[in-house]
Amino acid sequence: MLEILYCIFIFPIEQILKWTLFALVKITQSYGLSIILLSILVQLFMLKITLYFDNKASAVEFLKTQCDEKIKEFKRVFKGAELQSYIHTLYKQKHFHPSFTLFGLSSLMLQIPLFIAVIYLIENADYLQNVSFLWMDNLRKPDSIIVYGFNIHILPLLMTTFALVNVFCNSRKNGQRIQGILIAILFLILLYEMPSALVLYWTCNMGFILLKTILKKCQDKKCTDPKYSTYKKLPIIDPIKRNSTIQSKQSKFSKLLLHIFTPYTMLDLDTYKTYRDISILAILNICLLAFVFSPYVVYNSDIFQFDTNQVYQTLSTLFGIFLISSFFIVYFTSFFTKQNC
């Protein structure tokens, strides 16, 4: 069962990461630098969906704060079943449920399949044996620096520092901070003796997340600063002149994309959602036909030419390729969709 789950969810991601790593190595001629770039590329690729979940978590936190204030008022007046009834009614009015607070962990949960895939990738990476990078003598072993006679692993400590700073920058409530601290300590324990290549990848992830948090904080501060208030007199812009200026600056590629996607973006919201859902179903059907149904027909045409011991693994891998390819295409097309759809 575990092997089938690995073939479906981990193996396709592992192969994509492996291909990307080798492509980066050809450019940089350095495995350590390629691992750093791989981490950055993965984070950039997942940036839109992580920002989506971060915004959802912020909205849930705002709703929770409103509900908590009301619940405090209820507790002064009501008790027992009557109190629970009012709380249930409040949650229903606010369209809130306590389980929605788990949205705060969504960004981390998205990283888990990638993290497991990187573990498998590095465990099978004999080419990293005796490869050095910076102070690390061997990327297949933990990094070590001798301080007062003790071997100290710098990367796990740096990774934990990034995680803790991010927790205190991103969370104001003690409960959220305690949760973040416990997760950071858990990863420190799990990764302290792991290969330095794996810890290097995850440290870069934590550094990128911290940078994203700092930039978001700066942007929020800028929005609340009176100096950057939006209530200023703005010059009147002629829309016709503005459109002509924008069109003159557009490249041929941009004009081609606009020519393809503009008819759909001009639809009303309900019709647009219908077209979007139909396009997603079409993508799923095409990927299912290409990566599952067609290979299965080829296999079923002559069973004896294939190894029967690998049937379940092969079909599971094909289904995993279908899932990952569908996700890639749908995710790519989401960059051309309307906001708030």
N, C-alpha and C positions, 0 to 999 in steps of 0.2 A: 504493500500500500504506500509506504513512504517513497519507494522508488518511482511509483506512478506519479505521485505528487511532485517529486523532484523533476521528472520529465515534463510535466505540464507547466509548472510555475517557475522553476529555477533554471533548467538547462537552456531554454531559448535565450533568457537574459544573459546567462553566463557566456554563451557563444557570441552574442552581440558585443558584450564588454571585452571579450578576448580579441575579437576582430578589431575593435576600436583601439585597444591597447597596442596591438602590433602595428596598426597604421600610424599611431603616434610615435612609436619607437623608431619607425623608418624616418620620421621627420626630425625627431629630437636626438636620436642616437643615445638615449638615456632612459632606462626603465623607471628610475625614481621620478624624473621630471614627467615622464609619460603617465605615471600613476596620478600625479598631482593634476595634470591636465585632464585626465579621464574623470576625476572627481569633479572638477569644475564644469566640464561639459555635461555630465549627468545632472548636476545641480541647475545649470542654465536651462537644460531641456525640461526639467520638472518644475521650473520656476512658476509658470502660469498656474499649474494645478496646486502647488503649495501655497501660492498667494490666495487662491480661491478658498482653500481650507482655512488659512489664517484669517481671512475676512469673515468667514462663517463663524470661526471661534470667537472673534471679537464681537460679532453680533449676538452670539449666544451669551457671552459674558455680560453684555449690556442688558439683555433680557433678564438674566439671572439676578443682576443687581437690582433691577426694578422689582422683581418678584420678592427678593429677600426683604426689601424695605416694606412692602405690603404685608408680608408674612409676620414681620415684627409687630406691625399694628394689629394684625389679627390675634396674635398671641396675648396681647394685653386684654382682649375682650372675650375671646372664645377659647374653649378647651376641648380635648377629646375628639369624638367623632365629628362634632360640629366644626372644630378647627380644621380637621382633615378635609371636610366637605368644602369649606371655603377655599382652602389651598388648591384642591382639585379644580374648582371652578376658576380660580385665578389662572392656573396653568392652561386651562382650556381657552380662556379669553386671550391669553398672551401667545397661544400656540407654542407653548414651552413644555419640555419634559426634562427632569434632572439628568437623564442619560445623554442629553444633547451636549453636556459639558465635556463629553469624550471627544468632541471636535478638536479640542486642544491637542490631542495626541495624534490627530490624523496625519500631520506632516511627518511625524516620526514613523507611523505605521507604513507610510508610503516608502520609506527608506529600507524597511526590513527585507523585502524580497531582493532588492539590489544588494543589500549588505550580505545576505546569505549567498547570493550568486558570486560576490567578490570573494567570500570565504572559500567556496569551491574552486574558484579560478586560481587563487593563490596557493591552495593546498596541492593542486596539480601542476603548478608552475615550476618545473625543474629548471627552467631557463633562468630563474631568479637566484639559483644557488650561487653563492660566492659573489653576487653582484653588489657592489658598494654604492652608496649615495650619501653625500655629506658626511656625517659622523657615523653612519650605519655601515658596518663592515659586510653584512650579509642580510639582504632583504627577506630571506627565508627564516631569519631568526630575530628575536627581540633586540631592539637597539639598546646598547648599554654604555654608560659612562661611569667610570670609577670615581666616586667622591668619598674621601676619608675611608677608603678601603671597602666601600659598599658599591655594588652594581646598581645603578639607578637607571630606569627606563624613562627617557625624556619624553618621547612621543605620547605615551598614555597620560602623563601628567599635563602636557600641553593641551591634549584633547579635552581632558577634564576641566582645565582652566577655561578654555573656550566655552564649554557647555555651561559651567557655573556662571560666568559673566553674562552669557545669553539669558540664563534663568532670571538673574537679578535685573537685567535690562528689560526683559519682556513681561515679567510678572510682578504685580504689586501686592497681591494677597499672599498671606503666609501659607495657606494650603497649597496653592499652585507652586510656590517656591520650594516647599518641602517635597512635593511630588517631583519637580525638576531636579532637585539635589539628589534624591534617591535614585532616579534614572541615571544621572551622571556617575554616581558612585557604582551603580551596577555595571555600567559599561567599563568603568575603570578596572573593576575586578575581573570582568570577562576578558578584556583585551590586554591586560598588563603583561601576560606572558605569550601573547600571540605574535606571529611574524610581523616585522616592522613594516612590510609592504601593506599589510591589511590596516595596521594602525595609522600609517601615513595617509591612506585613502580616507579613513574615517575622521582623522584630524582635519584634513582639508574640508571635509563636509561640515564639521563643526565651525571651522573658521568662516566658511561661506555663509552659514546660517547666522553667525554672529554679525558679520558684515551687513547682511540683509536687515537684521534687527536694528542695527545702529542707523542705517540709512532711513529706515521707516520711522524711527524716533525723531531723526532730524527733520524729516518731511512733516511729521505731525506737529513738531514744535514750530516749524516755519509757517504752517497753516494757522496756528493759533496766535502767532506774533502779530501785533497791530501794524508793524512795518510792512507786513506782507498781506494786509487785508485786501480782500477782493472787492470791497466797497469803495472803489476809486473810480474817478471819471476816466473812462476809456475812450480813445478816439473812435469816431464813427467810421466803420469799415464798409465800403461798398461791396456787397456780396458778389456782384458780377465781376468787379475788378479783382477781388480776392480769388475767386474760382479760376479766372484766367491766369493769375499769377501762379497758383498752385499747379495748374495744368502745364504751364510752360516749364516748371521745374521737375515735372515727373519724367522718369526715365521710360524707355520703351517697355521694359519689363513691368514697371508699375502700371502703365497704361493697359498692358495686356491683362494683368490681374484685375484691374478695375473693370475692364470690358467684360471679363468672365463673370465676376461676382457682383457687380453693381445691380443687375436686374433682380437678383435675389435680395439684396439688402434694401431695396426700395419697396419691398412687399410690406403689408401690414403685419403686425406682430403675430397674430394667430395663424395666418397663412404661412408666414416665415417658419414658425415652429413646426407646422405640418411638413413643409419641405425639408426642414432639418431632420426630423424624425425619419422621413422616408429615405433621406440620403444615408443616415446611420444604418438603417435596415439593409439598404443596398450594399453598403460596405461590408457588413457582416455576412451577407449572402455570398458576395464575390469571394471574400477570404475563405469562407467555409467551403465553397466549391473548389477553390484553387489549392488549399492546403490540407483539406480533410477528405472531401468526397472523391476528387479525382485520384489522389494517391491510393485511396482504399479500393477504388474500381480496378486500378492497375494491379494491386495486391490480390484482389479477389479473382482476377482473371486466371492466375496461375499460382496457386498457393505453394506448390512444391518448390518453386525457385527461390523462396524466402525462408529464412531460419525461423522455425515456429517458436523457438524459445524467446525471440525478440519481438513477438507480435504486439504484446501489450505495451512494451516500452516504445516501440515505433509509433503506434497509434496515439499514445499519450503525448509523445513529442510533437507529432503533427497537430494535435489539438492545442498544445501549448504555443506552437508557431501561429496557429490561427488566432489565438487570443492576443498574442503580442503584436502581430501585424495589424489586427483590427484596432487595437488600442493606438498604435502609432498613427494610422491613417485618420481615425476619428479625432485624435488629439491634434494632429496637424491641421485638419480642416476647421477645428474650433477657433483657430487664430483669425479666421475670416468670417466668424459669426457675429451677430449683433450682441451687444452687451445686454445683461439682464434678461436673457432668453432661457 
